[in-house]
Amino acid sequence: MTNKHPVKHSIFDLNCRQCPRLSDFLDEIKETYPDYHARPVAPFGVDDPMLLIVGLAPGMHGANATGRPFTGDHAGILLYQTLYDYGFSTSATSDTADDGLELINCRITNAVKCLPPQNKPVGEEIRTCNAFLKAELASLPNGACVLALGTIAHNAVLKALGIKLKDYPFGHNVLAKVSTTNGKSLTLLDSYHCSRYNTQTRRLTTPMFRKVFARARKLVKAEKK
């Protein structure tokens, strides 16, 4: 199954302005860059994915500009190439929201749907946006794999599931079985975020990232049997 359109349910609100700091910041960005999306960024991919990738927040000149997660920024280079290599995308590059790329049995979302100043959302903003992530997790098929990119995304997933953070600490390529509030079983898989900083400092290398996706690919195949 493939889908090139943003997912539109109660899991997202394009007109959300619940976080004053973020809303005001996006208004300023829109004045400076009138061609930018500069609004909450919708999840992208299929409606019922067996793989949900959770990032942190839109990038200034990436998703905030294009309106599609990880599209047009450095982090998306490694992510979309790896998605393609493991059969989750129809293209290895993602440059614009209308480039024809489709995801296969996969969806990409963010813990925070709006661009935060200095790429750093505050705790209250993460908590406010968590309601959307909670609804999104509840909408997943039973047995789906949730891939959290970084500690903030990992913690946001646990919070959305009502799980204590201390019970499942973040760890690169660490796997955990968790349950949604409506009783579905999910697999939570962690990876360091594919940010420019992490890849340039080699905290995350391409082979490390590929190992995570190889694991995700096996999990998704196993659930389809």
N, C-alpha and C positions, 0 to 999 in steps of 0.2 A: 504494500500500500504506500502511495506517495501523496504528497500534498504540498503545493507551493504557496498556499495562502496562510495568513495569520489565523491562529485559532481564536474564535470569538465565543466566549461563554461568560459565566459569572467569574471565571478565572482571570478576567481582565476588564479594565475600564479605561478606554482611551481618554476620557474626559476627567479622570480622577485628579483631584487637587487637594487631597487630604493632608499632604505634607507641605506646609507653607514655604519652608526654606527651599524645597525642591521645585515647587511650582514657580516661585519668584525667580529662581535661577534659570529655569527653562524659558521663562518670558524674556529674560535678559539675553539668553543665547539666541532666541528667535529674532531679536532685534539686530544682533550682530551678524547672524547667519540666517537670513530670511528663507533660504532654500533648504535648511535643515529640517528634519522631522521635529525635533525639539518638543516631544510629548512623551507620555508613557509608551514604552516599546512592547508590542504584543508578543506573546509566545509564537514561535514559528515551527510548523511541521504538521504531522498528522493528528487527527482528533483522538485516536486511541493507541498511542505508541507503546511499544514494549521497552523502549529506551527513552527516558526523560533526562536531558542534560540541564543542570541548574548552575548558572553562572552567578556572578555577583551583581553587576549593574551595567547598563549601557555605557559604552565608551564615548568620549566627547566627539571624536571625528569618525567613529564607527557606527554603532547602532543608533546613537543619538542623531546622527546625520542621515542615515539611510532608512531607519525605521525597522530594521531587521536585526535580531541578535547576532553579534559577532561578525557582522557584515561591514567590510570596509576598514577594519582596523587590524593591527598587528596580531592580536590574539586569535583572530579568525583564520589567519594563514595556516597555522598548525592544526586548528580544530577542524576546519572543513577538508583539508587534505586527508586527515586521519579518518574522518567520517566517510569520505569517498573510498579510501583504501579498504575499509572494513564493511562496505556495502550499505552504509546508512545514508548516502547522498548520491545524487545523480551527477554531481560536478565536484571537482577538487578545489575550486575557487569560488568565493562569494564576494562580489564587488558592489552590487546594487540590489535593491529589493525586487527589481523586475528583470533580473538576469536569466530567469528560467530555471534556476536551481530548485530541486525538490528534495525533501528528506524522505527516507524510506523507513517506515516503522520506528520513527524517531521524532522527537520534538525538543526544541531548545527554549528555555525560559531563563528568567533571572530572579534572584531573591528580592531585588529591588528593581522596579520597572522603569524608574526615572534616573537620568544622569545626576549624580551628586557632585557638589563642588569638590575639587581635588580627588575625585573618584572615591570618596570616603563617606558613605552614608552613616548617619548617627543611629544609635540604638533605637530611638523612637521611630525613625523612618523604616528601619528593618522590621520592627514589630507591626507597624501599621500595614505595610505591604504583605506581611505574612498571611493575611486572610486570603489573598489571591492565591498564594502558593498552597495553602491548605486545601482550597477548593480544587486546585489543579491536581494535587496528589490524590484526592478522593476520586477524581474522574479517571484515574489510570486503570487499565485492566489488571486483574489479579495476576500476580507473578511478575509484574513489570520491574525493570531495573532502573534505579535513579542514580545517575552519576553526578556527584557534587564536585564542582570545581573550586576548591579552596575551602578554608575553615568557615568563612562567613556563610557560604552556601550550604555547607554541611550542617552548621548549627541552625540555619533557617529551616532546613528540611526536618530536623529533629523537633524543633519548636512547633512546626506545623502539624507534626504527628503526635504532639503531646508527650514527647519522650524527653527525659532528663538528659542534659548535655553530657553529664559525667558518665552516663551509662554506655555511651558510644563515642569515645574521643576520636577526633580526626586523625587519619593516617594515610599517607599516599598508598594507593592500591590495596587498601584495607576494605574488607567486605563484611556486611552485617545484614542479618535478616530482621526486618522491622514490619510493623503492621500499621495500616491507616486507621483513622478513627471510625471508619465504617466497616472494619474487619477484613480488609484486603491485605494480602501478604505481598510485601515488596522486598527487593534487595537494594541496599544502599551501598554504593561503591564510590570511593573517594579518589580524587587526584589533585595534585597541586594545580593551581590555575595556570592556564597556558598564556599568561601575560608576557609582555615584552620583558619586564624585569626578571621574571622567573626563568625564561628561556635564555636570556642573555647572560645571566649569572650561572646558568646551568643547574639551578635548583631543580628545574624540570628539563630533561633532554627528550629528544624525539623518541629514542628507544623506550624510555620510561613511560611516555604518554601512550605509545603503541601497545605496550604490555597491558595497560589499563583497558584499552579498547579491545584487545584480543580477549580479555576476560569478559568484557561486556558482550562481545559477539557470541561467546560460548553460552553465556547465561540466556541470552535472547533466543538462541537456537534451541536450547534445552527446554525453554518454556513453550516453544511452538510444537514440540513433539506430542 
